[in-house]
Amino acid sequence: MVGCVVAMEQLGQGDQSLAAGWGAHCTIGTLPILDHGTEEQKRRWVTPLARGEVLGAFALTEPAGGSDNRSLETRVTFEDGHVVLDGRKVFISNAGTSISYGVVALARDPDGGFVSVIVPRGTPGYSQGNPYRKIGWHALDTREQVFDHVRLPLDHVVGGAGTGLRAFLSSLDAGRISFAALSLSLAQAALDEAIAYAQQRIQFGQPISRHQAIQFKLARMAAAVESARLLTYQAAWLYDQGKPYKKQAAIAKLVASETAVSCAAEAVQIHGGYGYILDSKVARLYLDSKILEIGEGTSEIQQLVIARQLGC
Ligand SMILES: Cc1cc2nc3c(=O)[nH]c(=O)nc-3n(C[C@H](O)[C@H](O)[C@H](O)COP(=O)(O)OP(=O)(O)OC[C@H]3O[C@@H](n4cnc5c(N)ncnc54)[C@H](O)[C@@H]3O)c2cc1C
């Protein structure tokens, strides 16, 4: 995970959409099968994912609920040695590109438990909507997924009936560390852009970086970025050591995403009117930042997770 964070820090400074797609691929798109699949499932599905031959995707969110994953309405039934999936998912990333193999979808079983089902593209009854037009992350493929009586052999069920939610939630905890790193990368890029601009933009006869008001903005951004970095690497290190990391992952995601949003806004402010023009890098960072407080659990949900870990 520390290696993933290092890579994510670099990728995300270059392009948030690419980094977000890669992060989802490595975490929620792959870990449910890697951590909970059979050896045969790992050979069949994880091998091409790990080689980068196909892109991984996970479908949890539905029209009726994203935060409240227990409200899922997508259903499976079991008949004649097959699993049959019916339902609709919204906002699903990575499932509709030319290298997407399909998606792992979370659904309710007849007993009210949860199952994860691997649904390959081309399976009859599985279709996708057009890509959403988003505020940012323009290069990330995000679409609706429709499952209309999708019938698959039982070996497409991950982790066995009833363990789907556990399989997904553990991947989501890991995904939060990757999302924290994605946020950190955006915050760092915003800080770098702001420093460079402040040193060359002359107003009132001197670079604006000589004005204390600008210096204080840059100092606060730097302090926030360093805090987010330490929290993110701490969570990644705990994960790699096999120690409990749920609380730290949520704290890192909460702090890093809020840092990204505030740093992007301050970077635009330091750029003045040029920051508001879409051609500027800080404008793109600004547009890409907001989703970081929403995806993989909103800031409110991170606070719920942290509070529960505190014993509330
Ligand atoms: C670009 C993009 C890519 C995405 N990719 C994926 C993907 O690949 N796979 C996937 O499954 N999902 C994906 N999502 C969905 C994303 O995870 C959800 O949008 C997110 O979890 C929030 O769910 P929601 O949109 O249903 O909002 P809601 O759950 O309806 O929340 C609305 C608001 O209410 C707040 N709220 C909800 N419950 C509580 C509570 N108990 N206490 C306090 N506040 C609360 C939320 O914090 C939020 O502010 C993606 C979304 C976007 C926009």
The ligand as an SDF file (V2000), in Angstrom:
LIG
                    3D

 53 58  0  0  0  0  0  0  0  0999 V2000
  -17.4110   10.5140  -10.5050 C   0  0  0  0  0  0  0  0  0  0  0  0
  -17.9420    9.4660   -9.5700 C   0  0  0  0  0  0  0  0  0  0  0  0
  -17.4100    8.1860   -9.6050 C   0  0  0  0  0  0  0  0  0  0  0  0
  -17.9540    7.1800   -8.7860 C   0  0  0  0  0  0  0  0  0  0  0  0
  -17.4850    5.8900   -8.8950 N   0  0  0  0  0  0  0  0  0  0  0  0
  -18.1280    4.9000   -8.2090 C   0  0  0  0  0  0  0  0  0  0  0  0
  -17.7860    3.5130   -8.4130 C   0  0  0  0  0  0  0  0  0  0  0  0
  -16.8760    3.1840   -9.1910 O   0  0  0  0  0  0  0  0  0  0  0  0
  -18.4850    2.5560   -7.7320 N   0  0  0  0  0  0  0  0  0  0  0  0
  -19.5050    2.8720   -6.8710 C   0  0  0  0  0  0  0  0  0  0  0  0
  -20.1100    1.9610   -6.3100 O   0  0  0  0  0  0  0  0  0  0  0  0
  -19.8410    4.1750   -6.6400 N   0  0  0  0  0  0  0  0  0  0  0  0
  -19.1880    5.1820   -7.2990 C   0  0  0  0  0  0  0  0  0  0  0  0
  -19.5430    6.5010   -7.0870 N   0  0  0  0  0  0  0  0  0  0  0  0
  -20.6130    6.8040   -6.1460 C   0  0  0  0  0  0  0  0  0  0  0  0
  -20.1210    7.4830   -4.8550 C   0  0  0  0  0  0  0  0  0  0  0  0
  -19.4000    6.5810   -4.0690 O   0  0  0  0  0  0  0  0  0  0  0  0
  -21.3810    8.0180   -4.1630 C   0  0  0  0  0  0  0  0  0  0  0  0
  -21.8550    9.1050   -4.9500 O   0  0  0  0  0  0  0  0  0  0  0  0
  -21.1120    8.4590   -2.7450 C   0  0  0  0  0  0  0  0  0  0  0  0
  -20.8090    7.3590   -1.9250 O   0  0  0  0  0  0  0  0  0  0  0  0
  -22.3160    9.1970   -2.1390 C   0  0  0  0  0  0  0  0  0  0  0  0
  -23.5020    8.4880   -2.3560 O   0  0  0  0  0  0  0  0  0  0  0  0
  -24.7700    9.2570   -2.9830 P   0  0  0  0  0  0  0  0  0  0  0  0
  -24.3080    9.9670   -4.1910 O   0  0  0  0  0  0  0  0  0  0  0  0
  -25.8860    8.2770   -3.1180 O   0  0  0  0  0  0  0  0  0  0  0  0
  -25.1410   10.3520   -1.9020 O   0  0  0  0  0  0  0  0  0  0  0  0
  -26.1020   10.1480   -0.6230 P   0  0  0  0  0  0  0  0  0  0  0  0
  -25.7440    8.8860    0.0760 O   0  0  0  0  0  0  0  0  0  0  0  0
  -27.5030   10.3230   -1.0650 O   0  0  0  0  0  0  0  0  0  0  0  0
  -25.6670   11.3760    0.2830 O   0  0  0  0  0  0  0  0  0  0  0  0
  -26.1360   12.7040    0.0610 C   0  0  0  0  0  0  0  0  0  0  0  0
  -25.5890   13.5900    1.1710 C   0  0  0  0  0  0  0  0  0  0  0  0
  -26.1050   13.1510    2.4390 O   0  0  0  0  0  0  0  0  0  0  0  0
  -25.0240   12.8700    3.3180 C   0  0  0  0  0  0  0  0  0  0  0  0
  -25.3790   11.7440    4.1960 N   0  0  0  0  0  0  0  0  0  0  0  0
  -25.8680   10.5330    3.8200 C   0  0  0  0  0  0  0  0  0  0  0  0
  -26.0480    9.7650    4.8910 N   0  0  0  0  0  0  0  0  0  0  0  0
  -25.6550   10.4760    5.9670 C   0  0  0  0  0  0  0  0  0  0  0  0
  -25.5830   10.2190    7.3720 C   0  0  0  0  0  0  0  0  0  0  0  0
  -25.9310    9.0390    7.8930 N   0  0  0  0  0  0  0  0  0  0  0  0
  -25.1210   11.2030    8.1880 N   0  0  0  0  0  0  0  0  0  0  0  0
  -24.7430   12.3980    7.6800 C   0  0  0  0  0  0  0  0  0  0  0  0
  -24.7790   12.7060    6.3640 N   0  0  0  0  0  0  0  0  0  0  0  0
  -25.2230   11.7520    5.5160 C   0  0  0  0  0  0  0  0  0  0  0  0
  -23.8400   12.5350    2.4140 C   0  0  0  0  0  0  0  0  0  0  0  0
  -22.6140   12.7340    3.1050 O   0  0  0  0  0  0  0  0  0  0  0  0
  -24.0580   13.5410    1.2940 C   0  0  0  0  0  0  0  0  0  0  0  0
  -23.5590   14.7870    1.6650 O   0  0  0  0  0  0  0  0  0  0  0  0
  -18.9910    7.5040   -7.8830 C   0  0  0  0  0  0  0  0  0  0  0  0
  -19.4970    8.8130   -7.8360 C   0  0  0  0  0  0  0  0  0  0  0  0
  -19.0040    9.7740   -8.6790 C   0  0  0  0  0  0  0  0  0  0  0  0
  -19.6270   11.1470   -8.6470 C   0  0  0  0  0  0  0  0  0  0  0  0
  1  2  1  0
  2  3  1  0
  2 52  2  0
  3  4  2  0
  4  5  1  0
  4 50  1  0
  5  6  2  0
  6  7  1  0
  6 13  1  0
  7  8  2  0
  7  9  1  0
  9 10  1  0
 10 11  2  0
 10 12  1  0
 12 13  2  0
 13 14  1  0
 14 15  1  0
 14 50  1  0
 15 16  1  0
 16 17  1  0
 16 18  1  0
 18 19  1  0
 18 20  1  0
 20 21  1  0
 20 22  1  0
 22 23  1  0
 23 24  1  0
 24 25  2  0
 24 26  1  0
 24 27  1  0
 27 28  1  0
 28 29  2  0
 28 30  1  0
 28 31  1  0
 31 32  1  0
 32 33  1  0
 33 34  1  0
 33 48  1  0
 34 35  1  0
 35 36  1  0
 35 46  1  0
 36 37  1  0
 36 45  1  0
 37 38  2  0
 38 39  1  0
 39 40  1  0
 39 45  2  0
 40 41  1  0
 40 42  2  0
 42 43  1  0
 43 44  2  0
 44 45  1  0
 46 47  1  0
 46 48  1  0
 48 49  1  0
 50 51  2  0
 51 52  1  0
 52 53  1  0
M  END
$$$$
